[in-house]
Amino acid sequence: MSRILRHKSGEGGSFTRKYRIQRLVYYEAFQNIGDAIARETEIKNWRREKKVALIRQNNPTWEDLAASWGKPIVLNVDRKAGSSAAKAASE
């Protein structure tokens, strides 16, 4: 997440700064950093057509998957009757 936010603010790598890339259209999550680096290297070696096909398969509208990342969130608390939070509030 921090890497994406740096790219969006223009502080990312030279490629993203040069081409003003600020939209995340595809990502994969990994538990192991070594696996993530290996997958990134694999995809980087693909031809553009194959990369575009991967994106279209998973995100056909090319929506920015990180559009709301880094923005404040609003937490709504639903206090239902009989819950411990509702009892504590009434005491």
VMD Tcl script that draws the C-alpha trace (Angstrom):
set ca {
  {0.00 0.00 0.00}
  {2.76 2.47 0.85}
  {4.44 1.86 -2.50}
  {1.21 2.61 -4.38}
  {0.61 5.78 -2.35}
  {4.16 6.97 -3.14}
  {3.53 6.40 -6.86}
  {0.20 8.26 -6.69}
  {1.88 11.25 -5.03}
  {4.62 11.36 -7.68}
  {7.33 10.02 -5.39}
  {7.58 6.59 -7.00}
  {10.18 5.20 -9.34}
  {11.46 7.04 -12.38}
  {9.20 5.07 -14.76}
  {6.01 6.03 -12.91}
  {7.14 9.66 -12.64}
  {8.11 9.87 -16.30}
  {4.82 8.43 -17.58}
  {2.66 9.83 -14.74}
  {1.28 6.42 -13.86}
  {-1.14 6.75 -10.98}
  {-3.72 4.01 -11.51}
  {-3.43 0.48 -10.12}
  {-5.24 -1.89 -12.47}
  {-3.82 -5.23 -11.34}
  {-2.06 -6.70 -8.32}
  {-1.43 -10.00 -6.60}
  {-0.92 -10.58 -2.88}
  {1.84 -12.82 -1.53}
  {2.87 -14.01 1.92}
  {6.52 -14.31 0.91}
  {8.44 -11.33 -0.53}
  {10.64 -13.66 -2.58}
  {7.57 -15.09 -4.32}
  {6.29 -11.57 -5.03}
  {9.60 -10.48 -6.56}
  {9.77 -13.65 -8.68}
  {6.22 -13.07 -9.99}
  {6.93 -9.39 -10.72}
  {10.06 -10.38 -12.64}
  {8.09 -13.01 -14.57}
  {5.39 -10.52 -15.58}
  {7.95 -7.84 -16.50}
  {9.45 -10.26 -19.03}
  {6.10 -10.80 -20.78}
  {5.13 -9.03 -23.99}
  {2.69 -6.15 -23.59}
  {-0.18 -8.12 -25.16}
  {0.06 -10.81 -22.50}
  {0.12 -8.21 -19.70}
  {-2.95 -6.47 -21.16}
  {-4.77 -9.82 -21.39}
  {-4.00 -10.52 -17.70}
  {-5.43 -7.13 -16.71}
  {-8.53 -7.52 -18.92}
  {-9.23 -10.95 -17.47}
  {-9.21 -9.63 -13.89}
  {-10.23 -5.97 -14.34}
  {-12.00 -5.53 -17.71}
  {-12.91 -1.88 -17.04}
  {-9.36 -0.96 -15.96}
  {-10.78 0.47 -12.74}
  {-8.27 2.00 -10.30}
  {-8.16 -0.70 -7.63}
  {-6.44 1.67 -5.20}
  {-8.73 4.68 -5.72}
  {-9.73 4.82 -2.05}
  {-6.37 3.78 -0.54}
  {-4.92 6.33 1.85}
  {-8.20 8.19 2.32}
  {-9.86 8.53 5.73}
  {-12.48 5.93 6.50}
  {-15.69 6.34 8.45}
  {-16.54 3.67 10.98}
  {-20.21 3.22 11.76}
  {-21.15 1.58 15.04}
  {-24.49 -0.17 15.12}
  {-25.56 -0.54 18.73}
  {-28.28 -3.12 18.84}
  {-30.49 -3.72 21.83}
  {-29.12 -6.42 24.07}
  {-25.51 -5.97 23.03}
  {-22.87 -5.27 25.64}
  {-22.14 -1.87 24.04}
  {-25.81 -0.85 24.26}
  {-26.01 -2.03 27.89}
  {-22.88 -0.09 28.81}
  {-24.25 3.04 27.14}
  {-27.52 2.82 29.07}
  {-25.84 2.35 32.47}
}
mol new
graphics top color blue
foreach p $ca { graphics top sphere $p radius 0.5 }
foreach p [lrange $ca 0 end-1] q [lrange $ca 1 end] { graphics top cylinder $p $q radius 0.2 }
display resetview
